Structure formats: structure tokens, C-alpha cells
Amino acid sequence: MHDTFLLEKIFQSLKGICHENNIKKINAISFITSMDSHLDEFKICEYFKINKSQLIGEWTKIQIQKQELQEHTAIVHSIEGEFIEDKV
């Protein structure tokens, strides 16, 4: 579980970002991770499923680019999602 710490950071960060921006479901997301990262679409979806979150799932298009970054670092490049209707 090389990326467990990174998955938890992503999970917590996305929960906060989505809460602040009234996003209920992420349809597409783009990340940049370190070259050593083993993250993939399945691992991210599974982590959100295990943690009972409906933000990311099988419907989410996840793009992961690898660059020279510090280990256990991910940068959210873009998010597309559905808003909570009564808060927009």
C-alpha cells in the first residue's frame, strides 16, 4: 500500500473542495502525481467506495499524469462535477 497516505490526503482534500464548492458528484478529475506513484483509476474509486463516499465512482473519468514531484504529492489539475441544486 505504497500510496495509502496519498489516497487519504486526496480523499480529505476532495471532500473539502467539494463541500466548499457545493459539488455532490465528480464526473471528471485530472491529477498530477509523482513518477513513483502507483495510483490508478481503480485504486482511487475503490478508496472512495470503501470510505462510503459518493463523490467519485465508476462514473468518474480520472486522468493521472506523472511528473517529477515530491513523493506522496498529488496536484488536482481540474474537477468537473454536479452541483447540489438547492445551493447553487
N, C-alpha and C positions, 0 to 999 in steps of 0.2 A: 504494500500500500504506500508506495513512494509519494503519491500526490494527495494523501488524505488531508493533510494540513491545508494544502492549496484548495481542495474541494470545499472544506469548511469555510475558508475565507471567501471564496466565490459565493457560496450559499448565503452567508450572512450579509455580504455586500449587496447582492442582488435583492435580497429581501428588503433591505433598507432603501435602495434606489427605487424599487417598485412601489414601496409604501409612500415614499416622498412624492412620487410622480403619478400616483393613482393607477398603476398598471396592475391588472389582475392576472394576465397571462402573457407570456413571452412567446411570440411567433417566430422570431429570428434574433440571433445574437452572434456577435463576432468577438472573439478573444484573440489576444496575442499572449503567448506563453514562452517560457524559456525553451531552449533547444533540448534540455534534458527531461522535460515534462513528458509524462505518459498519458496525459489527459486525452480523452476522445469523447465523441458524442454519447456513446453508450454509458460511459462512467459518469458523465455529468447528469444525464437523465436518471440513471439509477440512484445517484446520491439524492436528488430531489425527491424521487419516489420513496426511498427509504425514510426520508425526513418528512414525509406526508405533505409535501408542497405541491401545489397545482400551478406554480409559475412556469416550470419547464417540464416538458414531457415528450412523448413520441411525435407530437405535432410540431415541435420546435426545430427549426433549421439552425444547426450550430456549426459555425465555421471557426476553426482554430488555426492560426498562423503561428509559426515558431520563429523567434528572433533571439538574438543574444541579449538575454535579460538575466537578472539575478535569479537564482534558484528559488522556487516556491513563489514566483511572481506571475500574476496574470493582469492584463490590462483589458478592460471592456472597451472595445472599439465602437460598437454600436448595438442598440437594442431596438427592436420593433415589437410592439405588443398591443394588447387590447386594454382599453381603459375601463375603470369602474364607472359605469354610466352615470350614476347619480352624483358623482364628484367632479365631473369634467365641466 
